[in-house]
């Protein structure tokens, strides 16, 4: 299990409930099924995962023991279902303006002009490149002078590609990435049904957050009970969720590269609000014991999209940890995306373990 250093000492001793003692409307919120997250696997120098929609992604890692920051990643993705397409992206840590070549086992396989930090391939080109990488030993990205820009390891990629084929039901298919056979090209597991979200909750202008009374702020601090005592000197960050709910983010502890906050929800009329822990259908990754107060790491609230994000770094480079994004549905925060990277090996792009279709999550056509 990944140990995240520099994180908050967990809030402790608090009992799940509301303050003041009147029952919180959140306690009567309807129960929803907890999202089922995919499993991340590491094969040598590759990490791979498939999410709840059978979309799979694999990312290159630094070899074990290599401590220098990774300047280039390879990211392979494929959508689920019979029509799922493959893509290949070369992600650069620095901006590049040049014509580059993709060289696999000494043979140039593609040439492309790049102006930025991403080189992208899709369709049959991506499928051919991924298959070539999965059956080769050395990948090189070269500039127009044929100087090597980067050479991510291919060790473990064949196993990662076969895992993607297995999870998507493409073993033995003509369209498989690694386990190619004579089966039809559209052979794949059918897509599971989309998780249902209610209609989008109208959001209030975030420029005018509600103001808590001194009594309500004191109740908020008593409920959090962080071991560090940081909450006693900090005012909660407040955001309006809808006409009757407000999100409170109370700082809990500050580490070297993580700031934790206890998320709470205030309900009711000004001066008589009831305050309870924010309910989630899936707790943020560093909360730990389900009986403990939830903890949001490096919290970000996006009022335009109505999204609450948590990003827990395993170390300062940000190449490992957990990340979740939620939307408020009027009763609780619903998970819309979860990513994870359990090993600290230079990958700044993490595989997706859970996702909702953007149209489903926003309620937009």
C-alpha positions in Angstrom: 0.0 0.0 0.0 1.3 3.4 -0.9 2.4 5.6 2.0 1.7 9.3 1.4 4.2 11.3 3.4 3.7 14.9 4.5 -0.1 14.4 4.9 -2.4 15.5 7.6 -2.6 13.8 10.9 -6.1 12.4 10.6 -8.9 14.1 12.3 -9.8 12.0 15.3 -12.3 11.6 18.1 -15.1 13.1 16.2 -18.4 11.3 16.1 -20.3 11.1 12.8 -23.3 13.4 13.1 -24.4 17.0 13.0 -23.8 20.1 15.1 -26.0 21.4 16.6 -27.8 18.3 17.9 -30.8 18.7 15.7 -30.8 15.9 13.1 -29.2 17.0 9.8 -31.2 16.7 6.6 -28.1 15.1 5.1 -28.6 12.1 7.4 -31.8 11.4 5.5 -30.2 11.6 2.1 -31.1 8.5 -0.1 -28.4 5.8 -0.2 -26.7 5.4 -3.6 -24.5 2.6 -4.7 -20.8 3.1 -4.1 -18.8 3.4 -7.4 -16.8 0.4 -8.4 -13.2 1.4 -9.2 -10.9 -0.5 -11.6 -7.7 -2.1 -10.4 -4.3 -0.8 -11.3 -1.6 -3.3 -12.2 2.2 -2.7 -12.6 4.1 -4.8 -15.1 7.8 -4.1 -14.8 8.1 -0.5 -16.2 4.4 0.0 -17.1 1.3 0.7 -15.1 -2.1 -0.2 -16.5 -5.7 0.1 -15.4 -9.2 -0.1 -16.8 -12.1 1.9 -15.5 -15.8 1.2 -14.9 -16.6 1.9 -18.6 -13.9 -0.6 -19.8 -11.7 2.2 -21.0 -8.1 1.2 -20.4 -4.8 3.2 -20.2 -1.2 2.2 -19.8 1.6 4.6 -18.9 5.4 4.1 -18.9 7.4 4.3 -15.7 11.0 4.9 -14.8 12.9 1.7 -14.2 13.3 0.7 -10.5 15.9 2.7 -8.8 16.0 5.6 -11.3 15.5 8.8 -9.2 15.9 11.5 -11.9 12.6 13.1 -13.0 11.0 11.5 -16.1 11.1 14.0 -19.0 8.9 11.9 -21.3 6.0 9.5 -20.9 4.3 7.1 -23.3 0.5 6.9 -22.7 -1.5 4.2 -24.5 -5.3 4.3 -24.3 -8.2 2.3 -25.7 -11.9 2.8 -25.3 -14.1 -0.1 -24.2 -16.7 -1.9 -26.3 -16.6 -3.2 -29.9 -16.0 0.3 -31.3 -13.2 1.2 -28.8 -10.4 3.0 -30.6 -6.7 3.0 -29.6 -4.6 6.1 -29.2 -0.9 6.8 -28.4 0.4 10.0 -26.9 4.0 11.0 -26.2 3.9 13.4 -23.3 6.9 15.8 -22.8 7.9 17.6 -19.7 9.1 20.6 -21.8 7.7 22.4 -24.8 9.2 21.2 -28.1 9.2 22.8 -31.6 10.7 20.4 -34.0 10.1 17.5 -36.4 10.4 14.3 -34.6 10.7 10.6 -35.5 9.4 7.6 -33.6 12.1 4.9 -33.9 11.3 1.3 -32.7 14.1 -1.2 -32.7 16.2 1.1 -34.9 13.4 1.4 -37.6 11.6 4.7 -38.1 7.9 4.1 -37.7 6.5 7.6 -37.8 7.5 11.2 -38.4 5.5 14.2 -37.1 5.9 17.9 -36.6 5.4 18.9 -33.0 4.8 22.3 -31.4 4.0 21.9 -27.7 4.4 19.1 -25.2 2.2 16.4 -26.7 2.6 14.1 -29.8 -0.6 12.3 -30.5 -1.6 9.4 -32.8 -5.0 7.8 -33.3 -6.8 5.3 -35.5 -4.9 2.6 -37.4 -1.6 4.6 -37.0 -1.8 4.3 -33.3 -2.8 0.6 -33.4 0.2 -0.2 -35.6 2.6 1.8 -33.5 1.3 0.2 -30.2 1.6 -3.3 -31.7 5.1 -2.6 -32.9 6.1 -1.3 -29.5 4.6 -4.4 -27.8 6.7 -6.8 -29.8 10.0 -4.8 -29.7 12.8 -3.9 -27.3 13.8 -0.2 -27.8 11.7 2.9 -28.4 13.4 6.2 -29.2 12.1 9.7 -29.9 14.5 11.6 -32.1 14.7 15.2 -33.4 15.4 16.2 -37.0 19.1 15.9 -36.3 18.4 12.3 -35.2 19.4 13.1 -31.7 17.6 11.0 -29.1 15.2 13.1 -27.0 14.0 10.2 -24.9 13.8 6.4 -24.7 11.1 5.1 -22.3 11.4 1.5 -21.4 9.3 -1.1 -23.1 9.9 -3.7 -20.5 6.5 -4.9 -19.3 4.5 -3.4 -22.1 3.6 -6.8 -23.7 2.0 -7.9 -20.5 0.3 -4.6 -20.0 -1.2 -4.7 -23.5 -2.4 -8.3 -23.0 -4.0 -7.2 -19.7 -5.9 -4.5 -21.6 -7.1 -7.1 -24.2 -8.2 -9.4 -21.5 -10.2 -6.8 -19.6 -11.9 -5.6 -22.7 -12.6 -9.1 -24.0 -10.4 -8.8 -27.1 -8.2 -11.9 -26.6 -8.0 -13.7 -29.9 -9.5 -10.8 -31.9 -8.1 -9.4 -35.1 -8.2 -5.9 -33.4 -6.4 -6.9 -30.2 -3.3 -5.0 -29.1 -1.2 -8.0 -28.2 -3.3 -11.2 -28.1 -4.1 -11.1 -31.8 -6.1 -13.9 -33.3 -8.7 -14.8 -36.0 -11.7 -13.6 -34.1 -13.8 -10.7 -35.5 -12.4 -7.2 -35.2 -15.5 -6.1 -33.3 -15.2 -8.8 -30.7 -15.2 -7.2 -27.3 -17.2 -7.1 -24.0 -20.2 -4.8 -24.3 -20.1 -1.5 -22.5 -21.7 -1.6 -19.1 -24.6 0.7 -18.4 -23.6 4.3 -17.4 -23.9 5.2 -13.7 -27.0 7.4 -13.3 -26.8 10.9 -12.0 -29.8 13.1 -11.2 -30.4 16.3 -13.1 -27.8 19.0 -12.5 -28.4 21.0 -9.3 -28.6 24.8 -10.0 -25.4 26.4 -8.7 -25.3 29.8 -6.9 -22.9 32.6 -7.8 -19.7 31.6 -6.0 -18.8 35.3 -5.5 -21.3 35.6 -2.6 -20.7 32.7 -0.3 -22.8 32.5 2.9 -21.4 34.0 6.1 -21.3 31.7 9.2 -22.0 33.1 12.7 -19.4 32.7 15.4 -21.5 29.9 16.9 -21.6 28.1 13.6 -17.9 28.4 13.0 -17.2 27.1 16.6 -19.5 24.1 15.8 -17.5 23.5 12.6 -14.2 23.4 14.5 -15.6 21.1 17.2 -16.9 18.6 14.7 -13.5 18.5 12.8 -11.3 17.9 15.8 -8.0 17.7 13.9 -5.0 16.5 15.9 -2.8 19.3 14.7 -5.0 22.1 16.1 -4.6 24.0 12.8 -8.4 24.3 12.5 -8.6 26.4 15.7 -6.8 29.3 14.0 -8.2 29.0 10.5 -11.6 30.1 9.1 -13.3 27.6 6.8 -13.3 28.2 3.1 -17.0 28.6 2.2 -18.8 27.9 -1.1 -22.5 27.9 -1.9 -23.6 24.6 -3.3 -27.3 25.5 -3.9 -30.0 27.5 -2.2 -29.9 25.5 1.0 -26.4 23.9 1.2 -22.9 25.4 1.6 -19.6 23.6 1.4 -17.1 24.2 4.2 -13.5 23.3 3.8 -11.8 23.6 7.2 -7.9 23.4 7.1 -6.7 20.4 9.1 -3.0 20.2 8.7 -0.2 21.4 6.4 2.7 19.2 5.3 5.6 19.7 3.0 3.5 19.4 -0.2 -0.1 18.5 1.0 -2.7 20.6 2.7 -5.6 18.7 4.2 -9.1 19.9 4.9 -12.1 18.4 6.5 -15.1 18.9 4.1 -18.4 19.7 5.8 -21.8 20.8 4.6 -24.0 23.5 6.3 -27.7 23.2 5.8 -30.6 25.4 6.7 -31.3 29.1 7.4 -28.6 31.6 8.4 -28.0 31.7 12.1 -29.6 28.3 12.6 -27.6 26.1 10.2 -26.9 22.4 10.9 -23.4 21.3 10.1 -22.3 17.7 9.3 -19.5 15.9 7.5 -19.9 16.2 3.7 -21.4 12.9 2.4 -19.6 11.1 -0.5 -20.6 8.1 -2.5 -16.9 7.2 -2.5 -14.6 8.7 0.1 -11.4 10.5 -1.0 -8.4 8.3 -1.2 -6.6 9.4 2.0 -9.6 9.3 4.3 -8.7 5.8 5.5 -11.2 4.3 7.9 -14.7 4.8 6.7 -15.7 5.8 10.3 -13.2 8.7 10.4 -14.1 12.2 9.1 -13.4 12.6 5.4 -10.2 14.4 4.3 -9.7 16.3 1.1 -6.1 16.9 0.1 -5.1 20.1 -1.8 -8.8 20.8 -2.2 -10.0 22.8 -5.3 -13.5 24.0 -5.8 -14.6 24.8 -9.4 -17.8 26.9 -9.1 -18.4 26.9 -12.8 -18.5 23.2 -13.1 -19.7 22.5 -9.5 -16.7 20.2 -8.9 -14.7 19.4 -5.8 -11.3 17.9 -6.4 -8.8 16.1 -4.1 -5.2 15.5 -5.1 -3.0 13.7 -2.5 0.7 13.7 -3.5 2.8 10.8 -2.5 5.9 13.0 -2.8 6.8 16.5 -4.0 7.2 15.5 -7.6 3.5 14.6 -7.8 4.3 11.3 -9.6 2.3 9.1 -7.2 -0.8 9.4 -5.0 -4.6 9.5 -5.5 -6.9 12.1 -7.2 -10.7 12.3 -7.2 -13.2 14.7 -8.6 -16.8 15.0 -7.4 -20.1 16.8 -8.3 -22.7 17.8 -5.8 -26.1 16.2 -6.6 -28.2 18.0 -4.0 -27.6 15.4 -1.2 -24.0 14.2 -1.5 -20.8 14.5 -3.5 -20.8 12.0 -6.4 -17.6 10.7 -7.8 -17.1 11.6 -11.5 -13.4 10.6 -11.9 -10.8 8.7 -9.9 -7.1 8.3 -10.7 -4.3 6.6 -8.9 -0.6 5.9 -9.0 0.7 3.6 -6.3 4.4 3.7 -7.3 6.6 6.8 -7.3 8.4 6.3 -10.6 8.1 9.5 -12.6 4.6 9.3 -14.1 2.8 12.6 -13.9 -0.2 11.2 -15.9 -2.1 8.6 -14.0 -4.5 5.8 -15.2 -8.2 6.4 -14.7 -9.9 4.0 -12.4 -13.4 5.5 -12.6 -15.1 7.9 -14.9 -18.5 9.2 -15.8 -19.5 10.3 -19.3 -19.3 14.1 -19.4 -22.9 14.5 -20.6 -24.1 12.2 -17.8 -22.2 14.2 -15.2 -23.2 17.6 -16.3 -26.7 16.9 -17.6 -25.9 18.8 -20.7 -27.0 17.7 -24.2 
